[in-house]
Every structure is written in C-alpha cells, then in structure tokens.
Amino acid sequence: MTDLRLALTDRAVASLQQASSGQYLARDSDLPGFMVLVGKRKKTFVVQGDRMKAGKRLSVRMKVADVGELTTRAARAKAKDILGKIANGVDPRASTRKRDGEAVAVDLPSITDPTLRIAWERYRDGHMKNKGRSDGTINNYRDHIERLLADWLDEPLSKLGNDPSLVTVRHETLTKENGAYIANGCMRTLRAVYNHARKVARTLPADNPVSAIDWNAEHRRNTALGLSDLEEWFTQLAALKNPVRRELHLFMLLSGHRPEAIRKARVEHVDFRARVLHIPKPKGGEVKAFDIPLSRAMIRCLVRVVRIGRALYAEQSRDWLFPAESERGHVIEHKEKRCDLSKWGNDLRQTFRTIAQAAGVAELDVHLLMNHSIPGVNAGYITRNKLLSDHLRQQQEVISRRMLEAGRLGRKETNPLARSWPVVPSRRVLSDLISGKD
C-alpha cells in the first residue's frame, strides 16, 4: 500500500488497514514528523526528523510506542518532545537504551534508507529465521555480510544503489583475494539483502546494484567415485584409525546425504523398526524435514556405530549417532587428509548420484532418495512418504548392494584390516536396538 497523510486520531488509527505485504506509513497532517508505521500484524507510532552534526544533515527515525500502549494524543505529545530534541541537534535514541534495568523506548531502524547492517538484520530475522533457514545457511550469509563486506555495514544502501561501480569493484577484489566462487556467493547474498530491503524502502534505486557485475564462471565439481574406484576407497576407509569416523564416511556414501545432516543425526531420530533415519532440519530448514530409508547395509553401519559409540564415548553416545569428544558431543569436522581418504563429504554425495545411475535407478527415485526438489508438474503429485516403506527402500538396497559389491573386489587380499570390517552385527544386538534396550 502507498503512504497516507491524514489527521491522526484514535479512530483514524484504528481504521488503518494492516499491510497486505511489507509496511506503509500514515503521516499526521497536524504534526510533521509524527506518523504511524503499519505492518502486517502491528501498528507503531514513530517520529522522524533531521538534526545537524558536523555540518551534515542526518535523518533520525525512532519508535514512540506501539499503538495501544498510548493514546494517539499521548503519543503525539511524546513525539513533540522527541522532535524538539532532534531539532536542537540531540539524538534521542542514545538516551532510550536501558536505564536502571528499564527500557524506555526502542530504536527503530531507518526504513526509507537503511544501512547494510540494518538491512541485513531485517533480512536475517524477518526472512531467513521466519522461513526456517538452517543455522549453516544463516552463518554463511553472515560471513559474507559481516566479514567480507564489513566496511560497508554502516553505509546506506542508497550509496550502493546509486553507484553500482562500488559493487563491481568489490566483486573483482573478492575474486582476486578470496576466489571466484566466494565472490559470486557474497554478491548473491548482497543481492538478496538489497531486494528484501527495497520491499519497504521504495526510495532505493529499483535496479539492484549487483546486476552490474560480470559473474565469474562456475562449474560443478566432478569429484565422484566410479564403480572401479570404490575398491581402493574402501581399502583406504578400512585403514582409518577412528572407527566412528569410518562408519560416518560409509554412511554418507550409502545415503548420499549432506555431511552436516549426517554429523548431527541423533539416536532418537533412528527408527530401526520402521528402518528410517529422520532428518528434522536439513538444508532449507524444518519445512524440508524428511526420512531416509535404510538399506540392510545402512542398518548394519548404524548398529556398529551405536556399539562403538557406547564403548568409546559413553556420555555422548546417549544423544548422538556419531559421537566424539567435542564441545557439542558429535563429530564436527568430517574432512580427512586426502592421502588418508581420497574422497569424503560432498564427493560421496556425487558418488551416490553416479552409482545410482550406473545401477539403473530411475532419476525421479534418485531425486526422492536425495531429498532433491522434484522436477516437472506431474511429479509434484507424488507423495514421498507413500513410497518410502517399499519402493524407495528397494531402490536404496539396489544402490547399497552395487556399492558394496564393487568395493569388496580383492579387498580381503590387499588389506588385512578389511577382514574384520565391516562386520555384521548379531541378531541379538539388532533386536535390543529395535526394542530400545541399552
């Protein structure tokens, strides 16, 4: 909605319709600088005025009170006092912080021309957290804004919008100093923050300054193992000293899922009876939660790591599937030296996709197993959970079997460690896990 100008009274304020999207201002025709900020859920009395500092005119906007906390008349009286201080060159926001444990007022970030810091905070809290974005995604965006663009945090976005050359030069600098992929990622974050800010700050230039850059070429990393490579990889895996890490890498290979999701898997998320591992907060947040169907090889892997965890990390293994003596209690870093293990992490995710293709698994089934978005309109009518207990698990079995068959060739003869790993857990141990016994 567009901004309004009217005589603000209790009745007029009550009649203001909530914004259908974003926010709009209802300005008081009697007291310049006094207004009501109307959002989707709440209305707020605010003031805006200009003060002089070092010969420069600075705009100050701050909250007076939420509508309902004060009458319109009382809010107008308070606004007059604040505007008087602003006119005398005083920034009243400095005195509205907590005094003696009592919060007098709250600073309201500038809306018409936010700084990058304010725009980022609004995007983080109002968009990313509300959308359930994962902590990893938020931290990645934070690194781009608060580290790579730290010197711009207190610059108004209008400065970038009016001079896109600043953005192009920064992209070129980041490319040289940090690499092509990081430079592109940082600019994508800036583009998202700017677009989100402009939903409210309509005075910002309509053309996003990031549109001026020449993007660095990006190529998908081709780091997957083929069937002929698995024998050597399994030999390397069997030689790793830490048995929990061995099972972690094996499970990532067999499942084809992202390292962060597997590292944070909890004991309570495994249902051995239903033969699934629940991933409550994958990439994309809680709305993307899903279950991984477990093949026999994957169940054996989890049973082994539960037994090992109880022996090596008794306290941590109560909560985590892949426990470790870390601050969080689970494996934090999944990387290995390449001379010890040639492929790990997302290399194994690519391997899963490659082996699935070689095993003849349909592309749609692979999308479902890897929790990818499903392409096409008709595929959108497929209900994943209805395929989980039979069809998808059968496909998972096909992929696991193909991997293990390729990995076992000649392994017993080349590495004596392989004779004892992986071992098949006893039926009694598996029965105890299903029943929940310790």
N, C-alpha and C positions, 0 to 999 in steps of 0.2 A: 504494500500500500504506500501511497505518497504521503509526505508530511502534511500536517494540517496547521492552521492558525485560527484560534478561537479564544473566547474568554473562558478561562478555566474556572469552573465551579465544581462542587461535589457532584452535582447532577451531570454536568458535561463530562467529567472524568469517568463517571460510572457508565456512561453511554458509549464510551470509546470501545470499538470492537477490537478483540485480540487479533494480532497479526496472523495472517494465514501462513506466512513464511517470513523469516528474518525479523526485522523490527522497524518501527516508524516513530516519528516524533509529532506530538501535538503541542505546538508552541502557544504560550499565553500572549494574547493581544494586549493585555494591560501592563505586564511587566516583562520587558525584553530580557531574554536570557533565562527565563523560567519556563520549564516545559515538562511534559510527561513522556517518558520513553515507554512505548507499548510493544511488548513481545508476544510470543505465542501463549505464554502462561501467566505472566505478571505484568504489572504496570509500576513504574518508578518515577517519582518526582526527581528531576535533575536540574542543574543550573549550568550555564556556560557563559564565560566572559573572557575578556582579554586583559592581560597585565603586561607591563613593560619590565624587561630585565636586560640590563647592559645594552640599552638602545634597541632591543628587539621586542617585537610584539609576540607574546606567547598566549595560545589559547588554553584555557583551563576548563575542564568539564568534570563535574563530580556529582555524586548521589546526594540527595537531600534526605529522602526517606522512601520506603515502599508505600504505595497507595494503600490506605487502610491503617497505616501506623499513625499518620497525621491527617487532619482535615486539610482540604485544599487551602483554606485561609491560613492555617498554621504553617503549612509548607511554604506558602508564598512569603510569609513574614520571615521565616528562616532563610529563604532564598535571597531576600533583600539584604540581610546581614552578610551572607556569603558573597554576594555580588559586590557589596560595598568594600569588603576586604580585597577582592580581586582588583577592583578599580584603583585601590591605593597601592597596588604592586605586591600585595601579600598573596602567597599561595596557600589557601586554607587547607589544602589536602595534607600539608605537613603536620597540621595540628589535629587531624582526625584519626590518627593512629591510636592505638590503645594507650590510655592513661589510667594508671592505678588499676589495671586489670579490667577496665570498662571500655568497650568500643563505642566511640561517639558517633562515627559515621564511617562509611566505606568509600574508598576511592573508586570511581567508575572510569575505566579506561576510555580513552578518546575513541569515538566511534567514527567520526567523519574522516579522520586521517590518522589511523593507528600506526604506532611504531611496529617494527618487525617483531619485537618482543611481545607486545600486546596481541598482535595478530596471531602469533604462534601459540600463545597461551589459550586464546579463544578457540583456535583450531584444535589444539590438543584436548582441552576439556569439553568443549561444546560439540566436537565432531568425533574425534578418534575414540575417546573414552565412552561417549554415549553410544557409539556404534560397536563397542566391544572389541576394539582392536587389541591385539596381543601386546604384552609388555615389550617383547622383542621389536615389534614394528614401531611402537612409540619411541623406544630408545634409539632406534635407527634414525627416525626423523629428528629426534632431539640432538643427536650427534651432528647432523647436517646443519641445523639452525644454530645451536649454542656453541659449537666448536668451529665448524668451517666458515660460518657467517657471523662469528661473534662480534666483529667490529661494526656490523650493521644493526645490531639488536636495538639500539636506541635511535636509529634513523627512521623517519616516517616512510611508509610505503610509497607515498606520492613521489618521493625523491627518486625511487627506482622506476616507478611507473612513467615519470616524465623524462627520465634519462636511461633508456634501456641499454645504452653503451656500458653503463656500470656493470650490468649483469653479464654482458658478453665478455667483458674484460675479466671478470671474476671467474667465469666458466673456463676461459683459456688458462688462467693462472692455476686453477684447481686441476685442470687436465695435466699441466706440466708437473705440479708438485705432488698430486695425490693419485693421479691416474685417470684414464678416460671414463671408466665405469663409475667411480666415486663422483667425479664431476657431473656426470649425467644424473646420477641419483640425487645429488644435492639440488640440482636445478629442478628436478621433478617435485621435490619437497617444497621448494620456494614457490613453484607454480601453484601447487595445491593450497598453500597458505594464502597466497595473494587472491586466488579465486574465491576462497572462503570469506576473506575479509571484505571483498567487494560486494558480497550479498547485502551487507549493511552499509558500507562506506561507498555510496554511489558516486561520490565526487572523485574517487580514484579513477585514473585513466582506464578506459574499457579494455584496451589492448594489454594483455599480460606481458610484462617486460621480458619474461622468459622466452616468449615466442620469437625474440630477435636472435637467439643463439643458433649456431650451427652445431647440431648434436654430433657427438662422437659416435663413430660406428661401433656397434656392439654385436658380438657373435656368441651364440650359445656354446658353452664349453662342452666339447666332446671328450668326456673323460670316463665313459662307461667301459666296463669289462665285457668282453665277449665270452662265449662258452669255452673257447680254447684258452682263455686267460684264467679261468676260475681255479684250475688245478694248482697253479703257482700261488694264487691269492690265498687259498685255503691252507697251503703249506706255511705261508707267512703268518696267517692268523693263528694257527696251532702253536707257533713259536712264541707268541706274546706271553709275557710272564703273568700279567694280571688276568685271572680267569673271568672276572666280571666284565672287563673291557672286551675280552674275546667274545663273550656272549652278546654284548652290546652291538659290536660290529656285525656279528652273524645275524642278529635280529633285524638290524637296519637293512641288511642285504635281502633277507627273506620277506620283509614287509614293504620295502620301498618307500618308507616314510621319512619325513624330515627329522634331522638329528635332535632338534630341540624338543619335539613332541615325544620322542622315544626316551631321551635322557630324563625327562620329567614324569615319566609314567609311574604311577603309584600302584602299590599292591592291591588296593581296593578297586582299582579300575579293571582288574583281570577277572573274568568270569570263566573259570575252567569248565564249568558245566555247559554253558552256552557256547564256549570256545570263541570268545571275542575279547579284545582289548579295547576299552573305551578311551577315546581321546577327547577330553572335555573342552579343551581350549587350544585348538590348533591355530595355524596361521589364518587370520580372518576373524578370530575371536570365538566366543561361545556359540554364536549362531551357526558356526560351521562344525560343531561337535559331531563326531561320528564313531562308529565301531569298526575295528579291523578284524576281519575273520581270520582265525588262526588255523594254519595247516598243522599236520602232525609234527613236522619239523620245528615249527614255531612254538608249539606247546612244549616240546622237549627242551627247547632252548630256554624258555621261561622257567620250567621246572628246575633245570640245572642252576640257573642264576639265583633262584629263590633259595636253594640248598646252599649254594656257595655264599650267598649274602648272609645267611644266618650264621654260618661258620666264621666269616671274616669280619662282618660288620653287624653285630647282633642288634645294636640300638637302631642304626639307620635302616636296616632291612625290614623293620616293622612297617615303615611307610613307603619306601622306595623300591622299585623293581631292580634298579641298577644302582645300588648303594655305594657310597665312598666316604672317606674321611674328609669331607669338605664342609664348609660352613653351612651349606644347605642340606647336606646329607646324601646327595646323589652325585653321579658323575657330572661334572661341569664342562670339562673340555674333552671332546671326542677325538681330537686330532692326534695323529701319531706321526712319528718320523717316517718319511717316505721310504727310507731304507729298511724300516721295520715292517711297514704295511703300505703297499703302494697305493691303495685306494681306500677311502673312508668318507663318511658324511654324504654329501650330495652326489659324490661319484657313485655310491651304491644305489642311490635313488635312480640315477640314469641307467645303472646296470639292470635294475629291476625292470625298467621300461623296455630295455633292449632284449633281455632274456624272455620277457613275456611275449614280445613279438616273435622271437625265434621259436617259442613253444606253441605258437598258433593261437594264443588267446586273443579274442576279439578286442578291437580298440576301445569300444564302449565299456567292456568289462574292466579293462586296464584303468580307464578314467575313474570308474567306480571304486576299484581297489585302492587307487592312489588318492582318492578324495579330490579329484580334479573337478572343475565345473564341467557339466555335460554339454557337449555341442549340439546344436540343432533344436528345433522346436519340438519335434516328436519325442526326442529323448528326454525332454523336460517332464514328460508324463510318467517316467519310470520312477517307482518308489524304491529307493535303495534298500531299505530295511526288509522289504519283502523278498529280496534276492539274497539277503545276507546268509541265512542259515543253510542254504543248499547250493544254489548256483555259484555264488561268488566264492564260497569256501572250496568248492570243487575246482574252480579256476585257480585259487590260491595253491591248492595241492599240486596242480599241474606245474605251476611255476617253481614251487619249492623243490619238487622232485627233479625237475630238469637242472636246477642249480646244483643240487647235491650230487646227482649223477655225474655231472661234468667236473665237479670239484674233487670227487673221490678217485678219479682215474690215476692210478700209480702212486697215490699219496702215501699209502702204508709202506711202500718200498723206499720212498725218498725221505721220509721224516718219521723217526720213531715216536715222536710226540703224538703223531696222528693216530697211533694205535689206541690211545686212551681217550681221545677227544675227537668228535663229540660222542659221549656215551648216552645210552638210552636209560632214562630213569626207571626205577622199579614201579610196578603197578601200585604197590602199597603207598609209595610217596605221592604218586599222582592222585590216588584216592583220598589221601589225607588233605591235599590241597583243595580238592573239589569240595570236601566236607568242611573245610575251614579249620582243620586241626593244625596245631603248631608242631 
